[in-house]
Amino acid sequence: MILSFFDQFMIPQTLGIPLILIAIAIPTLLILNSSNRLISNRMSTLQAWMFKTFTKQLMLPINLSGHKWASMLLALTLLLMSLNLLGLLPYTFTPTTQLSMNMALAVPMWLTTVMIGMRNQPTISLGHLLPEGTPTLLIPILIMIETISLFIRPLALGVRLTANLTAGHLLIQLISTAAFVLMSSMTLTASMAFLVLLLLTGLEVAVAMIQAYVF
């Protein structure tokens, strides 16, 4: 049976049960639990420092009242980052290459931000639909454009994450297949392809972390 390059993005099943739920649950098992000890080990100390640094950078442009969402945003970022990085391992499945899952995460977060903005600061939220100093003739057109851009924002988030990870996985599979096929006949070319594969893998690790942060 000839396998397609896109078969790696199919959700694996066992006895008709999709394994995507197990793939999503695995990253939560990798996060260390907090300890009641006064002096913790190096790993938990490093983990706490990373969480503190990341939360500080994430909440920097947000006012003090919005810091209550830090825990939820940090948990979502860690989940996406873990899923993206674990998907780079051989014989693994990346749930974030599925547009349906990314949209299921993007739409509730987008809807929450819009509803909270409309409730707490309705004037400022509606003011974003019309830039200051707009000519009178362009007001209806700009309102329509800004409204459309507001509603396609969750779609852009989901498609961006899906497209970046899918393209990276396809490039890795294409180059690794070329290196394997050319190993016996063109050793030098295969070695160069393997070197490019190593560089691309390092780039994909960075992309996996950056895309989680951007999302």
Disulfide bonds with the S-S distance in Angstrom:
none
